[in-house]
Every structure is written in C-alpha cells, then in structure tokens.
C-alpha cells in the first residue's frame, strides 16, 4: 500500500517546513504531533492493525493545519502546497484501500473468521444436520418454523440452507410451497 520510508521522509519534510513557523506558535507542535500520529497509525496498519481509518482522520486535521500555515504565510507556499498534495495523495490511497477491504469483507464474510472458527462451524453444522435427520425420523414432516423452536439461536435462512443441503444430497424431499412447505425423509 505504501512504503514506510516514504512516510518517514514525508514526516521529516513536514518537520523541516514547520521549522519556519513562529517559535511559540501552537500549530507548530500540533502539526508535528499529527504527522507523528499519522506515521504511527500507518506503521500499525502495515502490521495488520486496523489503523488506516484513524490515519485518514488524522490527515484531515493535518491538512486543516497546513491551510492555516499557508494563509499565515509561515513558510513558502510551494512547500506547504507540496505537503498538502503528498498528504492528500496518501489520504486518497488509504481511502481507496479501505473501500477495497470493506468490499472484500462484504463479498466474503468468511475471510474474517479464523480457521478454528470455520472448523467449529463445520462440526456444528454436521451435528445440526444429523439432529435434523433424527427429528425427521421421529416425526413425519417438519417445517422451518418447527426447527426454529429447536434451534432458537439460528436464523430461518440458515435452517433453510440446511434443508437445501439435505435436499441436494437426496436425504429429504420438499412438499408444498411458501408457508405450507414441509420437509420429509425421502425414504419414508
């Protein structure tokens, strides 16, 4: 996404430009602190921590400080403009990266689960399918709403997917449609 050395150099340049600000000017310290926070958040983001969005917010504040410095003519305008361009470019890069990550998470929620969680879901899913088949052996037919009472923590959608899986394997058959849909063991 970015090179650490590039961000460090950008921070150093900001320090050099801010040297021209008045000695006791509070923005001089504030702008350096923001640059340091951005650097820290980007290093954390590089290590997989969720700090990219925080860095974007910090850049917004830093850009506002740079606008004040430019209006006050505390440094050469071209230097401040160059810093604004670099930080805006970095902000755009982070926002684009954040959008891409968000889209990837929305497309595949499974990508944020650990392998252990996925394995546990498979075990629980198999157990649940066996429980459904056992219930069908005891009863003639079952509706999704009946299973919702047995598995109150699961959504109806998950239970319907379980039935779809059992249908695809030829274990159950579906009779009726909409609210009258019932499922029966196929070999009964």
matplotlib code that plots the C-alpha trace (Angstrom):
import matplotlib.pyplot as plt

x = [0.0, 2.8, 6.4, 7.4, 10.5, 8.2, 6.1, 9.1, 10.6, 7.3, 7.2, 10.8, 9.9, 7.0, 9.3, 11.7, 8.9, 7.3, 10.7, 9.8, 6.7, 6.9, 8.7, 5.9, 3.1, 0.9, 0.2, 3.9, 3.7, 0.2, 1.2, 4.2, 2.1, -0.4, 2.4, 3.7, 0.3, -0.2, 3.2, 2.3, -1.1, 0.3, 3.0, 0.3, -1.8, 1.2, 1.3, -2.4, -3.8, -7.0, -5.5, -5.9, -9.2, -7.7, -4.8, -7.3, -8.9, -5.5, -4.6, -7.8, -6.8, -3.2, -4.5, -6.5, -3.4, -1.5, -4.2, -3.8, 0.0, -0.4, -2.9, -0.5, 2.5, 4.6, 6.5, 7.0, 3.6, 5.1, 6.4, 3.1, 1.2, 3.6, 2.9, -0.8, -0.5, 1.5, -0.8, -3.9, -2.4, -1.8, -5.3, -6.8, -4.7, -5.8, -9.5, -9.3, -7.6, -10.3, -13.1, -11.5, -11.1, -14.7, -15.9, -13.8, -15.3, -18.8, -18.2, -16.7, -17.6, -15.8, -12.5, -12.6, -13.2, -10.3, -9.7, -10.6, -14.0, -14.6, -13.7, -16.1, -18.9, -18.4, -18.6, -21.7, -23.2, -22.8, -24.2, -27.1, -27.8, -27.7, -30.1, -32.5, -32.4, -33.0, -36.0, -37.4, -37.1, -39.3, -41.8, -43.4, -42.7, -41.0, -41.3, -38.6, -40.6, -40.5, -36.7, -36.6, -38.0, -35.3, -32.5, -33.6, -30.1, -30.1, -31.9, -34.6, -32.3, -29.6, -32.2, -33.5, -29.9, -29.6, -32.7, -31.4, -28.2, -30.2, -32.3, -29.3, -28.0, -31.3, -31.9, -35.2, -37.9, -39.9, -43.6, -45.7, -44.5, -44.3, -45.8, -47.0, -43.6, -42.8, -39.8, -39.9, -37.3, -37.1, -37.2, -40.4]
y = [0.0, 2.4, 2.3, 3.1, 5.0, 7.3, 8.2, 8.8, 11.1, 12.9, 13.4, 14.7, 17.2, 18.4, 18.9, 21.0, 23.1, 23.7, 25.0, 28.2, 28.7, 31.2, 29.7, 29.8, 29.0, 26.2, 24.8, 24.1, 21.5, 20.3, 19.8, 17.7, 15.7, 14.9, 13.9, 11.6, 10.1, 9.5, 7.8, 5.6, 4.7, 3.7, 1.6, -0.2, -0.6, -2.1, -4.7, -5.6, -3.4, -1.5, 2.0, 3.0, 4.8, 6.6, 7.8, 9.2, 11.2, 12.5, 13.5, 15.6, 17.5, 17.9, 19.3, 21.9, 22.9, 23.2, 25.5, 27.8, 27.8, 28.7, 31.5, 32.9, 32.6, 31.0, 29.0, 29.1, 28.5, 26.0, 23.9, 23.9, 23.1, 20.2, 18.8, 19.2, 17.3, 14.5, 14.1, 14.3, 11.6, 9.4, 10.0, 9.0, 5.9, 4.9, 5.6, 3.5, 0.7, 0.9, 0.7, -2.3, -4.0, -3.2, -4.6, -7.8, -8.3, -7.8, -10.2, -12.9, -12.6, -15.9, -14.2, -12.6, -15.8, -17.9, -21.4, -22.7, -20.8, -22.3, -25.8, -25.3, -24.2, -27.3, -29.6, -27.7, -27.8, -31.6, -32.1, -29.9, -31.8, -35.1, -33.6, -32.6, -36.1, -37.6, -35.3, -36.3, -39.9, -39.2, -37.0, -37.5, -34.0, -30.7, -27.1, -24.5, -22.8, -26.1, -26.2, -22.6, -23.7, -26.5, -24.1, -20.7, -19.2, -19.9, -17.8, -19.3, -18.6, -20.9, -23.6, -23.3, -23.7, -26.9, -28.2, -27.2, -29.2, -32.2, -31.9, -31.8, -35.0, -36.7, -37.2, -35.2, -34.1, -30.8, -30.8, -27.7, -24.2, -20.9, -21.1, -24.6, -26.1, -29.2, -31.5, -35.3, -38.0, -39.3, -43.0, -42.9]
z = [0.0, 0.9, 1.8, 5.3, 4.2, 2.1, 5.1, 7.3, 4.6, 4.3, 8.1, 8.1, 5.3, 7.4, 10.3, 8.1, 6.7, 10.1, 11.4, 9.6, 11.7, 14.6, 17.6, 20.1, 17.6, 18.9, 15.4, 15.0, 17.8, 16.8, 13.1, 14.1, 16.6, 13.8, 11.5, 14.2, 14.8, 11.0, 10.9, 13.9, 12.6, 9.2, 10.8, 12.8, 9.6, 7.9, 10.7, 10.2, 12.9, 12.0, 12.0, 8.3, 9.0, 12.0, 9.8, 7.3, 10.1, 11.3, 7.8, 7.5, 10.6, 9.4, 6.1, 8.0, 9.9, 6.7, 5.3, 8.3, 7.9, 4.2, 5.0, 7.6, 5.2, 7.8, 5.2, 1.4, -0.2, -2.7, 0.3, 2.1, -1.2, -1.9, 1.6, 1.1, -2.2, -0.7, 2.3, 0.1, -2.1, 0.9, 2.2, -1.2, -1.3, 2.2, 1.5, -1.7, 0.2, 2.9, 0.3, -1.3, 2.1, 3.0, -0.3, 0.2, 3.6, 2.3, -0.5, 1.7, 5.4, 5.8, 5.2, 8.6, 10.5, 11.8, 10.6, 14.1, 13.9, 10.4, 11.6, 14.6, 12.3, 10.1, 13.2, 14.5, 11.0, 10.7, 14.1, 13.3, 10.1, 12.0, 14.6, 11.8, 10.3, 13.8, 14.2, 10.8, 11.9, 14.9, 13.0, 9.7, 8.5, 9.7, 8.8, 9.2, 12.0, 13.9, 13.7, 14.8, 18.1, 18.4, 17.3, 18.6, 18.0, 14.3, 11.6, 9.4, 6.5, 8.0, 8.6, 5.0, 3.8, 5.9, 4.2, 0.8, 1.6, 2.7, -0.5, -2.7, -1.1, -1.6, 2.1, 2.3, 0.0, -0.1, -0.2, -0.7, -1.1, 0.8, 4.3, 3.7, 2.8, 4.8, 4.6, 4.9, 4.8, 1.3, 2.0, 4.2]

ax = plt.figure().add_subplot(projection="3d")
ax.plot(x, y, z, "-o")
ax.set_aspect("equal")
plt.show()
